[in-house]
């Protein structure tokens, strides 16, 4: 037998699962798949190049359920350990402390104390790193692992617990998550309550005084039960010792090798300064980074209505009595801004019903700001005053009068955006829109003026982050389409990867386009037909029939809350809502509200799946439950009320980071609008301005056209929703796209064009590349609703048996050593020759009856091609259970040189 092997670490069985990747030993808790090895290879090669070149950044996409987080943690921590071993921090000990001659007892007797190493290892300390989370001088870079939400971070920390790596760690979060003071938690504004307690010299906050007890608690030390901890663990310790978990976490971060935090803590400069986070020379891992462009634009933007500005002005006026030098210039500035807004009130352009707006950019924006007495010449003085004012508001021990928390936030946000606007002698004035709006508040019904500075170029914020850090690794299960990141974020990405899925797509995923309902009614969700009862009834009937077939949970994603509410209202009026609940209890994602509201509805959904409960009819959002009638195994699938359904919205909370594995999401249904994609609201002013901005600077800034950018945003939202279905290697499910349009919109070379379902251009690959790679070529199309339902029924009839067989065939690829030399990159891999059985054949034809497939239009665009698996191979290895098959990209394991290749450009990273 000819087979690649790795060099054993201790024995030939490699009990510690150590794999040498680019010369770095990586401990992995399981046998990794080829896609995981490729992923870890990209991470390590990126960090190696960053170390040699000063910076290197990566875009790494790996579908949900492929072990992306585990691969990231193991490879990054292995590289960090290797870097630390190569760069010892003991070098400064060769020089005695000069103070030892005068006081040898307190200054080491000529030797450098451990506590002094950080002070002596770097001759010129970064002024911004004097406080807070500092990089260990002349040592390993800190890893900041950031994700979108705290719940996602908890999932990552659970993965970290599986690894063999144990380094000093910290989890940063807000007071809302960490505060252990019951009195402070009862207040309306926790941050303000905390500050007031800390300023009270007599009573104070006892938990704050005991924060050191949390940090030094034995359970958090090496070998302790909470050495790897999440927010809940630290809160438990805080409650036990009556200490402050919030300040303990910040203190732990000072000494941590890896820090977990929401990515707003990294991207937003205001939060970064408030938390005293220094990212200079660090490794930034931004997980779930498909929204990073939006995050950067938001971080560089600000909005403040006249009520908030008037409150800020009032507080500044009161503070002028005690410190006129600091507060008087700020008071006059806000007064001038309010006066300027009032002058503009009567000349704003009508945008829509009860909506008036004016926008300025470039030199026109400069001129308008000058009329508000904010000029580039006087801005440095105003900024210096704002820094003092914000610092006084955040200094918990100063005892001086200061701004309230909300006013300080508004002032800091205003000056943060103005700083970007004026940066580099007006370098970014064309990247911003100065906006004044006059709208009616929905809650009060009163008119209000709003002052805004909108950042339209995310590169303004992201470039600062990339320049400060050693490396930024953007990763997600749904980065596709990927070609916009480099142009939008303004930095080159030296590494790209679109990894395959670890599941057998043929046997574990059923993806299809359903273009008509049970009565052959077109499922056309365009704005022209979405208000029609025919469409609304057809969608309800389609879901009812699908619910009969699908076991377990069904996720139904709408492009907007507006459409979802519209359909739910119609179904309640016609009785369709009752019929849907008769098949599956239906739950609805709450619009707005708190995280607790969503968790309450999710709890009801999970309970309905596992125990057989359902919400009372007509009580969709409260998710009130009553018992279902029991159903036995003898009942037919069509009459068994099995599972539950969850109606949600693309870009909503449910489509981001919630783990719907196994029975929780056996089918994901997404409504098609336009070309089946949830486009951003074209009537939103910021969306329209962003499209216009991209069209204007497409050539000079190498941006996507406005239409292409708009399309990218939509497909990312769709890909993210579809990714909710498959969550791990043994999972399975169906992804269904409901929709049909007689006039569809597509994008061709940046120009908007319309076409019918028979348009030949719809067959072209350039119109399908936006779908995630793992799903792209497996989508099927049927002639009518009935045949699609039969295909779905057939899929679920024996899927468990197929998945069981597939899991026996799949085996992690464990070899990266003894790889062919670079000149043999294109040589096929040699494996033991063995004939595949019919069930083991990865490339098989799913549908032999060609009449089931539409001959034109959508089927040619998204249907599986005969060579759909080109570029991949079935790698076969021997295992005690027999022959193992796993899907591997030849580029990823054929050669150590190819492992470090850019998947798209072929750029050698070494």
C-alpha positions in Angstrom: 0.0 0.0 0.0 1.3 3.4 -0.9 0.1 6.1 1.5 1.4 9.4 2.8 2.3 9.4 6.5 3.2 12.1 9.0 6.3 11.9 11.1 5.2 10.3 14.4 5.5 12.6 17.5 5.6 9.8 20.1 4.4 6.6 18.4 3.3 5.7 15.0 -0.3 6.1 16.1 0.4 9.8 16.9 -1.6 9.7 20.2 -1.4 13.5 20.7 -2.6 14.2 17.2 0.3 16.5 16.4 0.6 17.6 12.8 3.5 19.5 11.4 2.3 22.3 9.2 4.9 24.5 7.6 7.4 23.3 10.3 5.1 24.2 13.2 3.7 21.4 15.3 -0.1 21.8 15.7 -2.0 19.8 18.2 -5.5 19.0 17.0 -8.0 17.2 19.2 -9.3 15.0 16.3 -8.1 13.7 13.0 -8.6 16.8 10.8 -10.2 16.8 7.4 -8.3 17.9 4.3 -10.3 21.2 4.4 -9.2 21.7 8.0 -5.6 21.0 7.2 -5.8 23.5 4.3 -7.5 26.0 6.5 -4.7 25.7 9.2 -2.1 25.9 6.5 -3.5 29.2 5.3 -3.6 30.6 8.8 0.0 29.7 9.5 1.3 30.8 6.1 -0.4 34.1 6.5 1.1 34.7 10.0 4.5 33.6 8.7 4.4 36.1 5.9 3.1 38.8 8.2 6.1 38.2 10.5 8.5 38.5 7.6 6.9 41.3 5.6 5.4 43.3 8.4 1.7 42.7 7.5 -0.3 40.1 5.8 -4.1 39.6 5.8 -6.4 36.7 4.9 -9.9 36.0 3.7 -10.8 32.4 4.7 -14.3 31.0 4.0 -15.2 27.6 5.4 -18.8 26.4 5.5 -20.6 26.2 8.9 -20.0 22.8 10.4 -16.5 22.2 9.0 -14.7 22.9 12.3 -13.5 26.4 11.3 -13.3 27.8 14.8 -11.3 24.8 16.1 -8.9 25.0 13.1 -8.4 28.8 13.7 -7.7 28.4 17.4 -5.3 25.5 17.1 -3.3 26.9 14.2 -3.1 30.5 15.6 -2.2 29.3 19.1 0.4 26.8 17.7 2.0 29.7 15.7 1.9 31.9 18.7 3.6 29.3 20.9 6.2 28.7 18.2 6.8 32.4 17.8 7.2 32.8 21.6 9.7 29.9 21.7 11.8 31.5 19.0 11.7 35.0 20.7 12.5 34.5 24.4 11.7 37.4 26.6 14.7 36.8 28.9 17.2 38.7 26.7 16.9 41.9 28.8 18.2 40.1 31.9 21.7 40.4 30.6 21.6 44.1 31.6 21.3 44.8 35.4 18.8 47.3 36.6 20.8 50.6 37.0 18.9 51.4 40.2 20.4 48.3 41.8 23.6 50.2 42.8 21.6 52.5 45.1 19.0 50.0 46.3 20.0 46.4 45.6 17.3 44.9 47.8 14.4 46.5 46.1 15.9 46.4 42.6 17.1 42.8 42.2 20.7 43.1 43.3 21.8 43.6 39.8 19.3 41.2 38.2 16.1 42.3 36.4 12.9 41.3 38.2 10.2 39.5 36.3 7.9 42.4 37.0 10.3 44.7 35.2 10.7 42.7 32.1 7.9 44.4 30.3 9.4 47.8 31.1 12.9 47.0 29.9 12.3 44.7 26.9 11.5 47.6 24.4 13.5 50.8 24.6 10.7 52.9 23.1 7.3 52.0 24.3 4.2 52.9 22.3 2.5 55.8 24.1 -0.9 54.4 23.2 0.0 51.2 25.0 0.9 52.6 28.4 -2.4 51.4 29.8 -4.8 48.6 29.3 -4.1 45.5 27.1 -0.5 46.0 26.0 1.5 43.8 23.7 4.1 41.9 25.5 7.3 43.7 24.4 9.7 41.6 22.4 7.5 38.6 22.9 4.6 36.8 21.1 1.8 38.9 19.6 -1.5 38.8 21.4 -4.4 37.1 19.6 -7.7 39.0 19.6 -10.5 36.6 18.6 -13.6 38.6 17.8 -17.0 37.6 16.8 -20.3 39.4 16.2 -22.2 38.4 19.4 -21.5 37.1 22.9 -23.4 33.9 22.1 -21.1 33.3 19.2 -18.1 33.9 21.5 -19.5 31.3 23.9 -19.5 28.8 21.1 -15.9 29.6 20.2 -14.8 29.2 23.8 -16.5 25.8 23.9 -14.3 24.9 20.9 -11.2 26.3 22.8 -11.9 23.9 25.7 -11.5 21.0 23.2 -7.9 22.0 22.4 -4.7 21.1 24.2 -3.7 24.7 24.4 -4.0 26.6 27.7 -2.7 30.1 27.7 -3.7 33.1 29.7 -7.0 34.3 28.4 -9.8 36.9 28.9 -13.3 37.5 27.7 -14.2 41.2 27.3 -17.9 42.2 27.6 -20.0 45.1 28.8 -21.2 45.8 32.3 -24.6 44.5 31.3 -23.1 41.0 31.0 -20.6 41.2 33.9 -22.0 43.4 36.7 -22.5 41.5 40.0 -23.8 44.5 42.0 -27.5 43.9 42.5 -28.2 47.5 43.3 -26.5 48.9 40.2 -28.3 46.4 38.0 -31.7 47.7 39.1 -31.0 51.2 37.6 -32.1 52.3 34.1 -28.5 53.1 33.0 -26.1 50.5 34.3 -23.0 52.4 33.1 -24.1 55.6 34.9 -25.0 53.7 38.0 -21.6 52.0 38.1 -19.9 55.4 37.7 -21.9 57.0 40.4 -21.0 54.2 42.8 -17.3 54.4 42.0 -17.4 58.2 42.6 -19.0 57.7 46.0 -15.9 57.7 48.3 -17.8 56.7 51.4 -20.0 53.8 50.3 -18.6 53.0 46.9 -18.9 49.6 45.2 -17.8 46.7 47.3 -17.7 44.4 44.3 -15.2 46.8 42.6 -13.0 46.7 45.7 -13.0 42.9 45.5 -12.2 42.7 41.8 -8.8 41.3 42.6 -10.4 38.4 44.3 -12.0 37.4 41.1 -8.8 37.6 39.1 -6.8 35.6 41.6 -9.5 33.0 42.3 -7.9 29.5 42.2 -10.5 28.2 39.6 -9.1 30.7 37.1 -5.5 29.7 37.6 -3.6 27.1 35.6 -5.3 23.8 36.0 -8.4 25.3 37.6 -11.9 24.3 36.5 -12.4 27.8 34.9 -8.9 28.2 33.4 -10.8 28.2 30.1 -13.9 30.3 31.0 -16.7 32.3 29.4 -18.8 35.2 30.7 -21.1 33.0 32.8 -18.1 31.3 34.5 -16.5 34.6 35.5 -19.9 35.9 36.8 -20.2 32.8 38.9 -16.8 33.5 40.4 -17.7 37.1 41.0 -20.9 36.2 42.8 -19.0 33.7 44.9 -16.3 36.1 46.1 -18.6 39.2 45.9 -16.2 40.8 43.4 -16.6 42.7 40.1 -16.3 40.4 37.1 -16.3 43.4 34.7 -13.1 44.9 36.0 -11.6 41.5 36.7 -12.0 40.6 33.0 -10.3 43.9 32.0 -7.5 43.1 34.4 -7.2 39.5 33.1 -6.9 40.9 29.5 -3.8 42.9 30.5 -1.9 39.6 30.9 -3.7 37.5 28.3 -2.2 35.8 25.3 -5.6 35.4 23.7 -8.6 37.8 24.2 -12.1 37.1 23.1 -14.4 40.0 22.5 -17.2 41.3 20.2 -15.7 42.7 17.0 -17.0 46.2 17.8 -14.3 46.2 20.5 -11.7 46.0 17.7 -13.3 47.9 14.9 -14.9 50.8 16.7 -12.1 53.2 17.8 -14.3 54.7 20.6 -14.9 51.3 22.2 -11.3 50.4 21.7 -10.1 53.5 23.6 -12.7 53.1 26.3 -11.6 49.5 26.9 -7.9 50.5 26.6 -7.3 47.9 23.9 -4.0 48.2 22.1 -4.0 46.2 18.8 -0.5 47.3 17.7 1.4 44.2 16.4 -1.4 41.9 17.3 -3.1 39.1 15.4 -6.8 39.9 14.8 -9.1 37.1 14.0 -12.6 38.4 13.0 -15.0 35.5 12.9 -18.4 35.8 11.3 -16.8 38.7 9.3 -19.3 38.8 6.5 -20.7 42.0 7.9 -17.3 43.7 8.4 -17.9 46.3 5.7 -21.1 47.5 7.4 -19.4 47.5 10.8 -16.5 49.7 9.5 -18.9 52.2 7.9 -21.0 52.3 11.1 -17.8 52.8 13.2 -16.9 55.8 11.2 -20.3 57.3 11.2 -22.5 59.2 13.7 -26.1 60.4 14.1 -27.5 62.8 16.7 -30.9 64.3 16.9 -31.5 67.9 18.1 -32.9 66.7 21.4 -29.6 64.9 22.2 -27.5 67.9 21.0 -29.6 70.3 23.1 -29.0 68.1 26.2 -25.3 68.0 25.4 -25.2 71.8 25.0 -27.0 72.3 28.3 -24.5 70.1 30.2 -21.6 71.8 28.5 -23.0 75.2 29.6 -23.2 74.1 33.2 -19.7 72.7 33.2 -18.3 76.0 31.8 -18.5 77.5 35.3 -15.9 75.1 36.6 -13.6 74.7 33.6 -14.3 77.3 30.9 -11.1 76.6 29.0 -12.3 73.0 28.3 -16.0 73.3 28.0 -16.7 76.8 26.6 -15.3 76.1 23.1 -17.4 72.9 23.0 -20.5 74.7 24.2 -20.1 77.3 21.4 -19.5 74.6 18.8 -22.7 72.7 19.6 -24.6 75.9 19.8 -23.4 76.8 16.3 -24.3 73.3 15.0 -27.8 73.6 16.3 -28.2 77.1 14.8 -26.9 75.8 11.4 -29.4 72.9 11.5 -32.3 75.3 12.2 -31.3 77.5 9.3 -31.3 74.4 7.0 -34.7 73.1 8.3 -36.7 75.1 5.8 -34.7 74.3 2.7 -34.4 70.6 2.9 -35.4 68.4 -0.1 -38.5 66.3 0.1 -37.5 62.6 0.1 -40.8 60.9 0.9 -43.8 61.1 3.1 -42.9 63.1 6.2 -39.2 63.0 5.3 -37.0 65.9 4.2 -33.2 65.6 3.8 -30.1 67.3 2.4 -26.7 65.8 1.8 -23.3 67.3 1.1 -19.9 65.7 0.4 -16.4 66.9 -0.4 -15.8 70.7 -0.6 -19.5 71.3 -0.2 -19.5 69.5 3.1 -16.5 71.5 4.2 -18.2 74.7 3.4 -21.3 73.7 5.3 -19.3 72.8 8.4 -17.5 76.1 8.2 -20.9 77.8 8.3 -21.4 75.9 11.6 -18.0 77.2 12.7 -16.2 73.8 12.4 -13.2 74.4 10.2 -10.1 72.4 9.5 -8.0 75.1 11.2 -9.9 75.2 14.5 -10.7 71.5 14.7 -7.4 70.5 16.5 -8.2 72.8 19.3 -11.8 71.6 19.6 -10.6 68.0 19.5 -8.2 68.6 22.4 -11.1 70.0 24.5 -13.3 67.0 23.6 -10.6 64.6 24.7 -10.4 66.2 28.1 -14.1 66.3 28.4 -14.5 62.6 27.5 -11.6 61.6 29.8 -13.2 63.5 32.7 -16.4 61.6 32.1 -14.7 58.2 32.0 -12.4 58.9 35.0 -14.1 57.1 37.9 -11.8 58.6 40.6 -11.5 62.2 39.5 -14.4 63.5 41.6 -14.8 66.5 39.2 -18.0 67.5 37.5 -18.4 65.9 34.1 -20.7 65.1 31.3 -23.4 62.4 31.7 -22.7 59.0 30.0 -25.0 59.6 27.0 -23.8 63.1 26.3 -20.2 61.9 26.5 -21.0 59.2 24.0 -22.5 61.7 21.6 -19.6 64.1 21.9 -17.0 61.4 21.4 -18.9 59.9 18.4 -19.1 63.4 16.8 -15.4 64.0 17.2 -14.5 60.5 16.1 -16.3 60.9 12.8 -14.9 64.5 12.3 -11.4 63.2 13.0 -11.7 60.7 10.1 -13.3 63.5 8.0 -10.4 65.9 8.5 -7.7 63.3 8.7 -4.7 63.7 6.4 -5.5 67.4 5.5 -9.0 66.5 4.2 -8.0 63.1 2.6 -11.4 61.6 3.4 -13.8 64.5 2.8 -15.2 62.7 -0.3 -15.7 59.5 1.6 -18.3 61.2 3.8 -21.8 62.5 3.5 -22.8 65.4 5.8 -26.6 65.0 6.3 -29.4 66.9 7.9 -32.8 65.2 8.0 -36.2 66.3 9.3 -38.5 63.3 10.0 -41.4 62.4 12.2 -40.6 60.1 15.1 -42.6 57.0 15.0 -42.9 56.8 18.8 -44.0 60.4 19.5 -45.3 61.6 16.1 -43.3 64.8 16.5 -40.9 66.3 13.9 -37.2 66.2 14.7 -34.0 67.3 13.1 -31.0 64.9 12.9 -27.4 65.7 12.2 -25.3 62.9 10.6 -21.9 62.2 9.3 -22.1 59.0 7.2 -18.9 57.1 6.2 -19.4 55.6 2.8 -16.0 54.0 2.5 -15.2 51.2 5.1 -11.5 51.5 4.1 -11.4 54.7 6.1 -11.8 52.7 9.3 -10.4 49.3 8.3 -7.1 50.6 6.9 -6.3 52.0 10.4 -6.9 48.6 11.9 -4.8 46.7 9.3 -1.9 49.1 9.6 -1.8 48.8 13.4 -2.0 45.0 13.6 0.4 42.4 12.4 -2.3 40.4 10.6 -6.1 40.5 10.2 -7.8 37.2 9.4 -11.4 37.6 8.2 -13.3 34.4 8.3 -16.8 33.2 8.0 -18.9 30.4 6.7 -20.3 32.9 4.1 -17.8 35.4 2.9 -18.9 34.8 -0.7 -19.0 36.8 -2.8 -15.4 37.6 -1.8 -14.1 39.9 -4.6 -15.5 43.0 -2.9 -13.5 42.9 0.3 -10.1 44.0 -1.0 -11.6 47.1 -2.8 -14.1 48.0 -0.1 -11.7 47.6 2.8 -8.8 49.2 1.0 -6.1 46.6 1.8 -4.7 43.6 -0.2 -5.5 40.2 1.2 -2.5 37.9 0.6 -4.4 34.7 1.3 -7.8 33.6 0.0 -9.6 30.3 0.7 -13.0 28.9 -0.2 -13.0 25.6 1.5 -15.3 22.7 0.6 -17.9 21.2 3.0 -17.0 18.1 5.1 -20.4 16.6 4.4 -21.3 14.7 1.2 -23.4 17.3 -0.6 -25.0 14.7 -2.7 -26.4 12.6 0.1 -26.8 15.1 2.9 -28.1 18.2 1.2 -31.1 18.7 -1.0 -31.2 22.2 -2.6 -33.9 23.2 -5.1 -35.6 26.2 -6.7 -39.4 26.0 -6.5 -40.9 28.6 -8.9 -44.6 27.8 -8.6 -47.1 26.7 -6.0 -49.4 23.7 -5.7 -52.0 25.2 -8.1 -49.3 26.3 -10.5 -49.5 29.8 -9.2 -46.2 31.7 -9.8 -44.3 32.6 -6.6 -43.4 36.0 -7.8 -42.3 38.1 -4.8 -41.6 41.3 -6.7 -43.0 44.5 -5.3 -45.6 44.5 -8.1 -47.2 41.2 -7.0 -46.2 40.8 -3.3 -49.3 42.7 -2.3 -51.6 40.5 -4.3 -53.6 37.8 -2.5 -52.8 35.2 -5.2 -49.1 35.4 -4.3 -49.7 35.5 -0.6 -52.1 32.5 -0.7 -49.8 30.5 -3.0 -46.9 30.9 -0.5 -49.0 29.8 2.4 -50.3 26.7 0.5 -46.7 25.9 -0.6 -45.4 26.0 3.0 -48.3 23.8 4.1 -47.4 21.1 1.6 -43.7 21.3 2.4 -44.5 21.0 6.2 -46.2 17.7 5.5 -43.0 16.3 4.1 -40.2 17.8 6.2 -39.5 16.2 9.6 -38.1 18.3 12.5 -37.7 22.0 12.2 -38.2 24.3 9.3 -36.7 27.8 9.0 -38.5 30.1 6.7 -36.5 33.3 5.8 -38.2 36.4 4.3 -36.3 39.3 2.7 -38.0 41.8 5.1 -40.1 42.1 8.2 -42.6 44.0 6.1 -43.3 41.1 3.8 -43.3 38.6 6.6 -45.9 40.6 8.6 -48.0 41.1 5.5 -48.2 37.4 4.8 -48.8 36.4 8.4 -51.7 38.9 8.5 -53.2 37.5 5.3 -52.9 33.9 6.6 -54.6 34.8 9.9 -57.5 36.2 8.0 -58.0 33.3 5.6 -57.4 30.4 8.0 -54.1 29.5 6.5 -52.3 30.3 9.7 -54.4 27.6 11.5 -53.7 25.1 8.8 -49.9 25.7 9.0 -50.1 25.3 12.8 -52.0 22.0 12.3 -48.9 20.7 10.4 -46.2 22.4 12.5 -46.4 24.9 15.4 -45.3 28.2 13.9 -43.0 30.7 15.7 -42.1 34.2 14.5 -38.9 36.1 15.0 -39.8 39.2 17.1 -39.2 42.5 15.3 -36.8 44.6 17.3 -37.1 43.9 21.1 -34.4 42.6 23.3 -32.3 39.4 23.1 -34.5 38.0 26.0 -37.6 38.3 23.7 -35.9 36.3 21.0 -34.5 33.7 23.4 -38.1 33.2 24.8 -39.4 32.5 21.3 -36.5 30.2 20.5 -37.1 28.3 23.7 -40.6 27.6 22.6 -39.4 26.5 19.1 -36.9 24.1 20.5 -39.5 22.8 23.0 -42.0 22.2 20.2 -39.5 20.2 18.3 -38.4 18.0 21.2 -41.5 17.7 23.3 -44.5 18.4 21.0 -45.8 21.8 22.0 -47.2 24.6 19.9 -48.2 28.3 20.3 -51.8 29.3 20.7 -53.2 30.4 17.4 -53.0 34.1 16.9 -50.3 34.5 19.5 -47.4 34.3 17.2 -44.9 36.6 18.9 -45.6 35.6 22.5 -45.2 31.9 21.5 -47.7 30.7 24.1 -47.7 27.0 24.0 -50.4 24.3 24.3 -50.0 20.5 24.0 -50.2 18.9 20.6 -52.1 15.7 19.9 -49.7 12.8 20.2 -48.8 10.9 17.0 -47.5 7.4 16.9 -45.1 5.7 14.6 -48.1 4.2 12.8 -49.2 7.7 11.7 -48.3 8.7 8.2 -45.8 11.5 7.8 -48.5 13.7 6.3 -50.7 13.6 9.4 -48.0 13.7 12.1 -47.5 17.1 13.6 -43.8 16.7 13.7 -41.3 19.4 14.6 -41.9 23.2 14.3 -41.5 26.1 11.9 -39.7 29.4 12.6 -40.4 32.4 10.4 -37.4 34.8 10.3 -35.8 37.5 8.2 -32.6 37.6 6.3 -30.1 39.9 8.2 -32.1 39.3 11.3 -30.9 37.8 14.6 -32.0 34.3 13.6 -30.0 34.3 10.4 -26.8 35.2 12.3 -24.9 32.8 14.6 -27.7 30.7 16.1 -27.0 27.0 16.0 -29.9 25.2 14.3 -28.3 21.8 14.1 -30.0 18.4 13.6 -33.8 18.4 14.1 -33.8 22.1 14.7 -33.5 22.9 11.0 -34.2 20.1 8.6 -35.2 22.6 5.9 -34.4 26.2 5.2 -36.8 28.0 3.0 -35.9 31.4 1.5 -38.3 33.6 -0.4 -37.1 34.9 -3.7 -37.5 38.6 -4.3 -36.2 39.9 -7.6 -33.8 37.1 -8.4 -34.5 35.4 -5.1 -32.1 37.5 -3.2 -32.9 39.7 -0.1 -31.6 43.0 -1.5 -31.2 46.0 0.9 -34.0 48.5 1.0 -33.4 50.6 -2.1 -35.4 53.4 -0.5 -33.0 53.6 2.4 -31.0 56.9 2.0 -27.7 55.4 3.1 -28.1 52.5 0.6 -28.8 54.9 -2.2 -25.9 57.1 -1.3 -23.5 54.2 -1.1 -24.5 53.0 -4.5 -24.0 56.5 -5.9 -20.6 56.8 -4.2 -19.4 53.5 -5.6 -20.5 54.5 -9.1 -18.7 57.8 -8.8 -15.4 56.4 -7.5 -15.4 53.1 -9.2 -12.4 53.8 -11.3 -10.3 56.0 -9.0 -10.7 53.9 -5.9 -11.0 50.5 -7.7 -14.5 49.9 -6.3 -17.3 47.7 -7.4 -20.1 49.5 -9.2 -23.0 50.5 -7.1 -25.2 47.7 -8.7 -22.5 45.1 -8.1 -22.1 46.2 -4.5 -25.8 46.0 -4.0 -25.9 42.5 -5.4 -23.0 41.4 -3.2 -24.9 42.6 -0.1 -27.9 40.6 -1.1 -26.1 37.3 -1.8 -24.2 37.4 1.4 -27.5 37.7 3.3 -28.9 34.8 1.3 -25.8 32.6 1.9 -25.8 33.4 5.6 -29.4 32.2 5.9 -28.8 29.1 3.9 -25.9 28.2 6.1 -28.2 27.7 9.1 -29.2 24.3 7.7 -26.0 22.2 7.9 -24.2 22.6 11.2 -21.9 19.5 11.5 -20.5 16.5 9.6 -23.5 14.2 10.4 -26.2 16.8 9.8 -28.5 16.8 6.8 -31.2 19.0 5.5 -32.9 20.7 2.5 -32.5 24.3 1.3 -35.4 25.5 -0.8 -35.7 28.8 -2.7 -39.2 29.8 -3.4 -39.7 32.3 -6.2 -40.3 33.1 -9.8 -40.3 36.4 -11.7 -41.3 37.3 -15.2 -39.0 40.3 -15.2 -35.8 39.5 -13.4 -32.8 41.7 -12.6 -29.2 40.5 -13.0 -25.8 42.1 -13.2 -23.6 41.9 -16.2 -20.3 43.7 -16.2 -21.6 46.2 -13.6 -24.6 47.2 -15.8 -28.1 46.5 -14.6 -30.1 44.5 -17.1 -33.5 42.8 -17.2 -34.2 39.4 -18.6 -36.9 36.7 -18.8 -36.5 33.1 -17.4 -35.4 32.0 -20.8 -32.6 34.5 -21.1 -29.4 32.7 -22.2 -27.2 35.0 -20.1 -28.8 33.5 -16.9 -26.9 30.3 -17.7 -23.5 31.9 -17.5 -21.3 31.2 -14.6 -20.7 34.9 -13.9 -24.4 35.0 -12.7 -23.9 32.1 -10.2 -20.6 32.8 -8.6 -22.3 34.8 -5.8 -23.7 31.6 -4.2 -21.4 29.9 -1.6 -19.0 27.5 -3.4 -20.2 24.5 -1.4 -23.8 25.0 -2.5 -23.3 26.6 -5.8 -23.5 23.6 -8.1 -25.9 21.4 -6.3 -29.1 23.4 -6.7 -31.8 21.6 -8.7 -34.9 22.9 -10.5 -38.1 21.1 -11.2 -40.9 21.7 -13.8 -43.7 22.0 -11.2 -44.4 22.0 -7.5 -45.5 18.4 -7.3 -42.3 16.9 -8.7 -40.2 19.1 -6.4 -42.2 17.8 -3.4 -41.7 14.2 -4.6 -38.0 14.9 -4.8 -38.0 16.3 -1.3 -40.0 13.3 0.0 -37.5 10.9 -1.6 -34.6 12.8 0.0 -36.0 12.5 3.5 -37.3 8.9 3.1 -33.9 7.3 3.6 -31.6 10.2 4.4 -30.6 8.8 7.8 -29.4 5.6 6.2 -27.5 7.5 3.5 -25.9 9.8 6.1 -24.9 6.8 8.2 -23.2 5.2 5.2 -21.5 8.4 4.2 -20.1 9.0 7.7 -18.5 5.6 7.6 -16.9 6.4 4.3 -15.6 9.8 5.4 -12.4 10.0 7.3 -10.2 12.9 8.3 -7.1 13.3 6.3 -4.2 13.1 8.6 -1.2 13.6 6.3 0.9 16.7 5.6 4.4 15.3 5.9 6.3 13.5 3.1 4.5 15.6 0.5 5.8 15.5 -3.0 8.3 18.2 -3.9 7.3 21.4 -5.6 8.0 20.1 -9.1 5.4 17.4 -8.5 2.6 19.7 -7.7 0.4 18.6 -10.6 1.1 14.9 -10.2 -1.9 13.0 -9.1 -1.9 11.6 -5.5 -1.3 7.9 -5.2 -3.7 6.0 -3.0 -4.5 2.3 -2.6 -6.5 1.2 -5.6 -9.8 -0.2 -4.6 -13.1 -0.3 -6.5 -15.8 1.9 -5.2 -19.2 0.5 -4.5 -22.2 2.3 -5.8 -23.0 3.8 -2.5 -19.4 5.1 -2.2 -19.4 7.0 -5.4 -19.2 10.7 -4.6 -20.0 11.8 -8.2 -23.3 10.2 -9.0 -26.2 11.4 -11.1 -29.1 12.4 -8.9 -31.8 12.7 -11.5 -31.7 10.5 -14.6 -35.0 11.7 -15.8 -34.1 14.9 -17.7 -37.7 15.9 -18.0 -37.8 16.8 -14.4 -35.3 19.6 -15.0 -36.4 22.8 -16.6 -34.7 23.2 -20.0 -34.2 27.0 -19.7 -33.6 29.8 -17.3 -33.1 29.1 -13.6 -32.2 25.4 -14.0 -29.3 26.3 -16.3 -28.2 29.0 -13.9 -28.1 27.1 -10.7 -28.5 23.4 -11.5 -25.7 20.9 -10.7 -23.3 20.5 -13.6 -21.9 17.1 -14.7 -18.5 18.3 -13.7 -19.7 20.0 -10.6 -17.0 18.4 -8.5 -14.1 19.5 -10.7 -11.1 20.8 -8.8 -11.7 18.3 -6.0 -11.0 14.6 -5.7 -11.9 11.7 -3.5 -8.9 11.0 -1.3 -8.8 7.5 0.0 -7.0 6.2 3.0 -7.1 3.0 5.1 -8.8 2.9 8.4 -9.8 0.1 10.8 -13.4 0.4 9.6 -12.4 0.1 6.0 -11.8 2.4 3.1 -12.4 6.1 3.9 -13.5 8.8 1.5 -13.1 12.5 2.2 -13.4 15.5 -0.1 -10.1 17.3 -0.5 -9.0 20.1 -2.7 -6.0 18.8 -4.6 -4.3 22.2 -4.2 -4.5 21.9 -0.5 -2.6 18.7 0.1 -0.6 17.9 -3.0 2.4 20.1 -2.1 3.5 22.3 0.7 4.0 25.0 -1.8 0.4 24.7 -3.0 -1.0 24.7 0.5 0.2 28.3 0.7 -1.2 29.4 -2.6 -3.8 32.0 -3.0 -6.8 30.0 -4.3 -7.7 32.6 -6.9 -4.5 34.2 -8.0 -2.0 31.4 -7.2 0.2 33.9 -5.4 3.0 32.0 -3.5 2.8 33.1 0.2 6.3 32.0 1.1 
